[in-house]
């Protein structure tokens, strides 16, 4: 009887060690996520008055993203492509190019994206290295 209890205790200990090993192997390393969002940029590529321009914006974003290069996410909240002569003259494409270089992960289709005809919006989307997201658009 004592031998059976001793044997059972050994098997139970081995089983618990196997379970503990499996649990430790299943643990994942977590990554802290930093989300940076820019919206209502309205094509202000040049620094004018209160608008810092794309160079300053890009510099600030780059510095922030260097702090967490694996877990940083840059998103556009819409109304990025139109609003200045620089953006409007070239149908928002200079802003798309700047956003590509900055590493945007996605952009929302704000109401001002529809300042352009559908064929222009398709060109903007084709030039973007990020998806242009939208909901409730008919």
Order of alpha helices (4+ residues) and beta strands (2+ residues): alpha-beta-alpha-beta-alpha-alpha-beta-alpha-beta
